[in-house]
Amino acid sequence: MKQLLTALLFSYGVLLNAQSQLTEHTAQLDEGAERSSATVEDMSWLIGHWTGEGLGGKFQETWNPPMGGTMLGAFRLESEDMNFYELCTIEPDGPSVVMKVKHFNTDLSAWEEGTDYMSFPLIHLDLDEGLAFFEGLTFEFTADDMTVYLAIEMDGEMEEAVFHYYRTPLEAPSKEARTQLLLLGSYHMSNPGADQFNLEADDVLTPKRQEEIQEVVERLAEFKPTMVAVESPYNDSVTIARYQAYLAGELELRRSEEEQIGFRLAAMLGHETIYPIDYRMDMQSEGLEEVIMQDPERFGPHMAELERTGQGVIQMMGEWLSEGTISEMMYNMNRPEFVDLAYQLYFEYFMPIVAEDNYAGADLIAGWYQRNLRIMSHLHMLDCSPEDRVFIVYGQGHVPLFERIAEDSPYFELVDVRPYLR
């Protein structure tokens, strides 16, 4: 994507009267150059609460909806080396807009003197591509995350700082302590072919994939989980014994996410055991086939569309994996819109399958809910405490319900996995 962004910067430069490139991903506004026409309302994609990492620390940023012709934002960064605040506005600037930023120390003493501030005029805005080029400041954004490139002058030379943002709900802290959960939805690395739609993954034991998996595990270790839970039958003695053998150096890891990610992470952190939490159920529904066969004209095209949709998703995942790293693959699979897709397919394609007293589609969904509720119930059997930090690696299709169950439960607090994958 960075190569594409750089290419777009050059192409926009040609379109915009040959804007000069300031750093790899930022541009500067040349004298007399044309700028995109834009209004403050065009910047509404910024509205909301964002968190992320950059400049060696963690940050929060919040933007309010337009009011009185301007938008107001606030930013704070906390790291070992620096802590500061920013007050930001987006205001009309001729036919376009400008972002103004004023910096403050934590005692509210300003960096800029008097009424001075930093100014970033908008150069080009492309809402379809999710790109906004301000002078010395570039946003690459989607509905749920964004990457910001900032040109900074250091010792007389321009350098580029990169900030990764993730949209998060702005909620008051819970009054009750909760167990933190980090959910990683994975593809099945062993190609078991057990799902309705199955990705044919390449061999994760190749040196290239092993390096990528090690990188993912090292990033996940930053969460510092106290328990690692995997998709094996609850309290499965075979899985636990295999983990013990791996700790003793007597076992080579199999081609599965349970072992390649779960075992590695637990061992890296010195965990004495692994926690299998799965509950197996037969999800086949004879009633579903009966309803479809009773009315093939209605349900035949419906199921054919499900097949096309499912195969399209598998093809997209295959491209992610073949063209990128496992970290990039996992990141894409755990984006909110992709997680929700796995959830919505049940209601779009199975819920309408009903005839008289045969509620086959609804029953299938109910069975899927039941299985996932039982899996999550196993966390209570592990005696998780508010001091625990539980990491769960599972087939990605389970994540939508895991998230909803955790959000509705008073015992768990979800942690966004995406910052640990980039």
C-alpha positions as CSV (number, residue, x, y, z in Angstrom):
1,M,0.0,0.0,0.0
2,K,2.9,2.3,0.7
3,Q,4.2,1.9,-2.9
4,L,0.7,2.7,-4.1
5,L,0.5,5.7,-1.9
6,T,3.8,7.0,-3.2
7,A,2.7,6.4,-6.8
8,L,-0.6,8.3,-6.1
9,L,1.4,11.2,-4.6
10,F,3.4,11.5,-7.8
11,S,0.2,11.2,-10.0
12,Y,-1.7,13.8,-7.9
13,G,1.4,16.0,-8.1
14,V,1.0,16.0,-11.9
15,L,-2.7,16.7,-11.6
16,L,-2.1,19.5,-9.1
17,N,0.3,21.6,-11.0
18,A,3.4,19.6,-10.2
19,Q,3.3,19.6,-6.4
20,S,6.7,18.9,-4.9
21,Q,7.3,15.7,-2.9
22,L,8.4,16.5,0.6
23,T,9.0,13.0,2.0
24,E,8.2,9.6,0.7
25,H,4.5,10.0,1.5
26,T,4.0,13.7,1.9
27,A,3.9,16.8,-0.4
28,Q,4.4,20.5,-0.1
29,L,2.2,23.2,-1.5
30,D,4.1,25.0,-4.3
31,E,3.4,28.6,-4.9
32,G,0.4,29.1,-7.3
33,A,-0.4,25.4,-7.3
34,E,-4.1,24.3,-7.5
35,R,-5.7,22.7,-4.5
36,S,-8.7,20.4,-4.1
37,S,-12.0,22.2,-3.4
38,A,-13.3,21.0,-0.1
39,T,-15.5,21.9,2.8
40,V,-15.2,21.3,6.5
41,E,-18.0,18.7,6.2
42,D,-15.8,16.8,3.7
43,M,-13.5,16.0,6.6
44,S,-16.3,14.3,8.6
45,W,-14.5,10.9,8.2
46,L,-12.3,12.1,11.1
47,I,-15.2,12.4,13.6
48,G,-14.8,10.0,16.5
49,H,-12.3,8.7,19.0
50,W,-9.0,7.2,17.8
51,T,-6.1,5.4,19.5
52,G,-2.8,4.2,18.2
53,E,1.0,4.3,18.3
54,G,3.7,6.6,17.0
55,L,6.8,8.5,18.0
56,G,7.7,5.7,20.4
57,G,4.5,6.0,22.4
58,K,0.7,5.6,22.6
59,F,-1.8,8.3,21.7
60,Q,-5.4,9.3,21.7
61,E,-7.2,11.6,19.3
62,T,-10.8,12.8,19.2
63,W,-12.6,14.9,16.6
64,N,-16.0,16.5,17.1
65,P,-18.6,17.0,14.4
66,P,-18.6,20.3,12.5
67,M,-20.1,23.2,14.4
68,G,-20.1,26.9,13.6
69,G,-18.2,26.2,10.3
70,T,-15.2,24.4,11.9
71,M,-14.2,21.1,13.3
72,L,-12.3,20.7,16.7
73,G,-9.9,17.9,17.6
74,A,-7.7,17.1,20.5
75,F,-4.6,14.8,20.6
76,R,-2.4,13.5,23.4
77,L,0.8,11.4,23.3
78,E,2.4,9.6,26.1
79,S,5.8,7.9,25.9
80,E,8.9,7.4,28.0
81,D,10.6,10.3,26.2
82,M,7.8,12.8,25.7
83,N,4.3,13.7,26.7
84,F,2.3,16.5,25.0
85,Y,-1.1,17.7,23.9
86,E,-2.4,19.2,20.7
87,L,-5.5,21.3,20.0
88,C,-6.5,21.1,16.4
89,T,-9.1,22.8,14.1
90,I,-10.1,22.4,10.5
91,E,-11.3,25.6,9.0
92,P,-12.4,27.0,5.6
93,D,-9.5,28.3,3.6
94,G,-10.6,29.8,0.3
95,P,-12.2,27.1,-1.8
96,S,-10.5,24.5,0.4
97,V,-9.7,23.8,4.1
98,V,-6.7,24.1,6.4
99,M,-5.8,22.2,9.5
100,K,-4.3,24.3,12.4
101,V,-2.5,22.7,15.3
102,K,-1.2,24.2,18.5
103,H,1.0,22.1,20.9
104,F,1.1,22.1,24.7
105,N,3.2,20.6,27.4
106,T,1.3,18.6,30.1
107,D,1.3,21.8,32.3
108,L,-0.5,23.5,29.4
109,S,2.4,25.8,28.5
110,A,2.4,26.2,24.7
111,W,5.1,25.3,22.3
112,E,4.3,28.0,19.8
113,E,4.6,31.6,21.0
114,G,1.5,33.7,21.6
115,T,-1.1,33.1,19.0
116,D,1.2,31.2,16.7
117,Y,0.2,27.7,15.5
118,M,1.2,25.2,12.8
119,S,-0.8,25.3,9.6
120,F,-1.4,22.4,7.2
121,P,-3.3,23.5,4.0
122,L,-5.2,20.8,2.2
123,I,-3.7,19.9,-1.1
124,H,-5.8,17.1,-2.4
125,L,-8.7,15.0,-1.0
126,D,-10.0,11.7,-2.5
127,L,-12.8,10.3,-0.4
128,D,-13.2,7.3,-2.6
129,E,-9.6,6.2,-2.3
130,G,-9.4,7.3,1.4
131,L,-6.6,9.7,0.9
132,A,-6.1,13.3,2.1
133,F,-2.9,15.2,1.3
134,F,-2.2,18.2,3.5
135,E,1.0,20.1,3.2
136,G,3.5,17.9,5.1
137,L,0.7,15.7,6.4
138,T,-0.9,12.7,4.7
139,F,-3.9,10.6,5.8
140,E,-4.6,7.1,4.4
141,F,-8.0,6.2,5.9
142,T,-10.8,3.7,6.1
143,A,-13.9,3.7,8.2
144,D,-12.1,2.0,11.1
145,D,-8.4,2.8,10.8
146,M,-5.9,5.2,9.3
147,T,-2.2,5.7,8.8
148,V,-0.9,9.3,9.1
149,Y,2.5,10.4,7.6
150,L,4.0,13.6,9.1
151,A,7.0,15.4,7.6
152,I,9.3,16.6,10.5
153,E,12.5,18.7,10.1
154,M,15.4,17.1,12.0
155,D,18.9,18.7,11.8
156,G,18.0,20.5,8.7
157,E,16.6,17.5,6.9
158,M,13.0,16.3,6.4
159,E,12.1,13.0,8.0
160,E,8.8,11.1,8.1
161,A,7.0,10.0,11.2
162,V,4.3,7.3,10.9
163,F,1.2,7.0,13.1
164,H,-1.2,4.1,13.0
165,Y,-4.7,4.9,14.2
166,Y,-7.6,2.6,15.2
167,R,-11.2,3.8,15.7
168,T,-12.4,2.9,19.2
169,P,-15.5,3.7,21.2
170,L,-15.3,6.5,23.6
171,E,-16.7,5.0,26.8
172,A,-16.4,5.6,30.5
173,P,-14.1,3.1,32.2
174,S,-16.0,0.2,33.7
175,K,-16.5,0.4,37.5
176,E,-15.9,-3.4,37.7
177,A,-12.5,-4.9,37.0
178,R,-12.7,-7.3,34.0
179,T,-10.5,-10.0,32.5
180,Q,-8.9,-8.6,29.3
181,L,-9.4,-10.7,26.2
182,L,-7.4,-10.5,23.0
183,L,-9.1,-12.4,20.2
184,L,-7.1,-13.4,17.1
185,G,-9.2,-14.7,14.2
186,S,-7.1,-17.0,12.1
187,Y,-7.3,-19.0,8.9
188,H,-6.8,-22.7,9.3
189,M,-3.1,-23.2,8.6
190,S,-3.5,-27.0,8.4
191,N,-6.1,-27.0,5.6
192,P,-8.5,-29.3,7.4
193,G,-11.3,-28.6,4.9
194,A,-13.9,-28.7,7.8
195,D,-15.7,-25.5,6.9
196,Q,-18.3,-24.8,4.2
197,F,-15.7,-22.6,2.4
198,N,-12.0,-23.5,2.8
199,L,-8.9,-21.6,2.0
200,E,-6.1,-23.6,0.4
201,A,-3.1,-22.1,2.3
202,D,0.5,-22.6,1.5
203,D,2.9,-24.6,3.8
204,V,3.5,-22.6,7.0
205,L,6.6,-24.7,7.7
206,T,8.6,-23.0,4.9
207,P,11.4,-20.8,6.2
208,K,9.6,-17.6,4.9
209,R,6.3,-18.4,6.7
210,Q,8.1,-19.5,9.9
211,E,9.8,-16.1,10.0
212,E,6.5,-14.4,9.5
213,I,4.8,-16.5,12.2
214,Q,7.6,-15.7,14.7
215,E,7.2,-12.0,13.9
216,V,3.4,-12.3,14.7
217,V,4.1,-14.1,17.9
218,E,6.6,-11.6,19.1
219,R,4.1,-8.8,18.5
220,L,1.3,-10.6,20.3
221,A,3.7,-11.2,23.2
222,E,3.5,-7.4,23.9
223,F,0.0,-8.0,25.2
224,K,1.6,-10.1,27.9
225,P,-1.2,-12.7,28.2
226,T,-1.3,-14.8,31.4
227,M,-3.3,-17.5,29.6
228,V,-3.3,-18.7,26.0
229,A,-6.5,-20.5,24.8
230,V,-6.7,-22.5,21.6
231,E,-9.3,-24.3,19.4
232,S,-9.0,-27.8,20.8
233,P,-11.7,-29.7,22.9
234,Y,-12.0,-28.2,26.4
235,N,-9.3,-29.5,28.7
236,D,-8.1,-31.9,26.0
237,S,-5.3,-34.0,27.6
238,V,-3.7,-34.7,24.2
239,T,-3.3,-31.0,23.4
240,I,-1.9,-30.2,26.9
241,A,0.5,-33.2,26.6
242,R,1.7,-32.0,23.2
243,Y,2.4,-28.6,24.6
244,Q,4.4,-30.1,27.5
245,A,6.4,-32.1,24.9
246,Y,7.0,-28.9,23.0
247,L,8.3,-27.2,26.1
248,A,10.6,-30.2,26.7
249,G,12.0,-29.9,23.2
250,E,10.6,-33.2,22.2
251,L,8.0,-32.0,19.7
252,E,7.9,-30.3,16.3
253,L,5.0,-28.0,15.8
254,R,2.2,-29.1,13.4
255,R,0.7,-27.0,10.7
256,S,-2.0,-25.5,12.8
257,E,-2.7,-22.1,14.3
258,E,-3.2,-23.7,17.7
259,E,0.4,-24.8,17.7
260,Q,2.2,-22.4,15.4
261,I,0.8,-19.3,17.2
262,G,-0.8,-20.6,20.5
263,F,2.0,-23.0,21.6
264,R,4.8,-20.6,20.5
265,L,3.3,-17.6,22.3
266,A,2.7,-19.5,25.5
267,A,6.2,-21.0,25.5
268,M,7.8,-17.6,24.7
269,L,6.1,-16.2,27.8
270,G,7.1,-19.1,30.0
271,H,3.6,-20.5,30.5
272,E,3.5,-24.0,32.1
273,T,0.3,-25.1,30.2
274,I,-2.0,-24.3,27.4
275,Y,-5.8,-23.9,27.6
276,P,-8.0,-25.8,25.1
277,I,-11.5,-24.3,25.2
278,D,-13.4,-25.7,22.2
279,Y,-16.8,-27.4,22.2
280,R,-17.5,-29.5,19.2
281,M,-21.0,-29.8,17.7
282,D,-22.5,-31.3,14.6
283,M,-23.6,-28.3,12.6
284,Q,-25.1,-30.3,9.7
285,S,-28.9,-29.6,9.3
286,E,-31.0,-32.2,7.4
287,G,-33.9,-29.8,7.8
288,L,-32.1,-27.2,5.8
289,E,-31.8,-29.5,2.8
290,E,-35.4,-30.5,3.1
291,V,-36.6,-26.8,2.9
292,I,-34.4,-26.1,-0.1
293,M,-35.5,-29.2,-2.0
294,Q,-39.2,-28.4,-1.4
295,D,-38.8,-25.0,-3.1
296,P,-35.8,-25.1,-5.4
297,E,-37.0,-22.2,-7.5
298,R,-36.9,-19.9,-4.4
299,F,-33.9,-21.3,-2.5
300,G,-31.8,-22.6,-5.3
301,P,-30.6,-19.2,-6.6
302,H,-30.4,-18.1,-2.9
303,M,-27.9,-20.8,-2.1
304,A,-26.0,-20.3,-5.4
305,E,-25.5,-16.7,-4.4
306,L,-24.2,-17.9,-1.0
307,E,-21.7,-20.1,-2.9
308,R,-20.6,-17.2,-5.1
309,T,-20.2,-14.9,-2.1
310,G,-18.3,-17.5,-0.1
311,Q,-15.9,-18.4,-2.9
312,G,-15.3,-14.7,-3.5
313,V,-14.3,-14.2,0.1
314,I,-12.0,-17.2,-0.1
315,Q,-10.4,-15.8,-3.3
316,M,-9.8,-12.5,-1.6
317,M,-8.2,-14.2,1.4
318,G,-6.1,-16.3,-0.9
319,E,-4.8,-13.1,-2.6
320,W,-4.1,-11.5,0.8
321,L,-2.0,-14.6,1.8
322,S,-0.2,-15.0,-1.5
323,E,0.7,-11.4,-1.9
324,G,1.5,-10.5,1.7
325,T,2.8,-11.7,5.0
326,I,0.9,-13.7,7.6
327,S,0.8,-10.6,9.8
328,E,-0.9,-8.7,7.0
329,M,-3.2,-11.6,6.4
330,M,-4.2,-11.7,10.0
331,Y,-4.7,-7.9,10.1
332,N,-7.0,-8.0,7.2
333,M,-9.0,-10.9,8.6
334,N,-9.5,-9.1,11.9
335,R,-10.7,-5.8,10.4
336,P,-14.2,-5.0,11.8
337,E,-15.9,-5.0,8.4
338,F,-14.4,-8.5,7.6
339,V,-15.3,-9.9,11.0
340,D,-18.9,-8.6,10.6
341,L,-19.1,-10.2,7.2
342,A,-18.7,-13.6,8.7
343,Y,-21.6,-12.8,11.1
344,Q,-24.0,-11.2,8.6
345,L,-23.8,-14.1,6.1
346,Y,-25.7,-16.3,8.6
347,F,-28.6,-13.8,8.6
348,E,-28.5,-13.0,5.0
349,Y,-28.5,-16.5,3.6
350,F,-29.7,-18.9,6.4
351,M,-32.4,-16.9,8.3
352,P,-34.8,-16.8,5.3
353,I,-34.7,-20.6,4.9
354,V,-38.0,-21.5,6.6
355,A,-41.1,-23.4,5.5
356,E,-44.2,-23.9,7.7
357,D,-42.9,-25.5,10.9
358,N,-39.4,-26.2,9.6
359,Y,-37.2,-23.4,10.9
360,A,-34.1,-24.9,9.5
361,G,-32.2,-21.7,8.9
362,A,-33.0,-20.2,12.3
363,D,-32.1,-23.5,14.0
364,L,-28.7,-23.6,12.3
365,I,-28.0,-20.1,13.6
366,A,-29.2,-21.1,17.0
367,G,-26.8,-24.1,17.0
368,W,-23.9,-21.8,16.0
369,Y,-24.8,-19.5,18.9
370,Q,-25.0,-22.4,21.2
371,R,-21.6,-23.7,20.3
372,N,-19.9,-20.3,20.7
373,L,-21.7,-19.6,24.0
374,R,-20.5,-23.0,25.3
375,I,-16.9,-22.2,24.2
376,M,-16.9,-18.9,25.9
377,S,-18.4,-20.5,29.0
378,H,-15.2,-22.5,29.4
379,L,-13.4,-19.3,30.2
380,H,-15.3,-19.3,33.5
381,M,-14.2,-22.8,34.2
382,L,-10.6,-21.6,33.9
383,D,-11.2,-19.4,36.9
384,C,-10.1,-16.2,35.0
385,S,-9.6,-13.3,37.3
386,P,-9.6,-9.5,36.6
387,E,-5.8,-9.7,36.8
388,D,-5.6,-12.2,33.9
389,R,-5.0,-11.3,30.3
390,V,-6.4,-14.0,28.1
391,F,-5.2,-14.5,24.5
392,I,-7.5,-16.6,22.2
393,V,-6.5,-17.9,18.8
394,Y,-9.5,-19.4,16.8
395,G,-11.0,-19.8,13.4
396,Q,-12.0,-16.3,12.3
397,G,-15.6,-17.3,11.8
398,H,-16.0,-17.6,15.6
399,V,-14.8,-14.1,16.4
400,P,-18.0,-12.2,15.6
401,L,-19.9,-14.1,18.3
402,F,-17.0,-14.2,20.7
403,E,-16.9,-10.4,20.5
404,R,-20.6,-10.0,21.1
405,I,-20.6,-12.4,24.0
406,A,-17.6,-10.7,25.6
407,E,-19.2,-7.2,25.1
408,D,-22.5,-8.3,26.7
409,S,-20.7,-10.1,29.6
410,P,-19.8,-8.1,32.7
411,Y,-16.7,-10.3,33.2
412,F,-14.6,-9.5,30.1
413,E,-13.0,-6.5,28.4
414,L,-12.1,-6.8,24.7
415,V,-8.7,-5.5,23.5
416,D,-8.3,-4.6,19.8
417,V,-5.9,-7.1,18.2
418,R,-5.0,-4.9,15.2
419,P,-2.3,-2.8,16.9
420,Y,-0.5,-6.1,17.7
421,L,-0.4,-7.1,14.0
422,R,1.3,-4.0,12.5
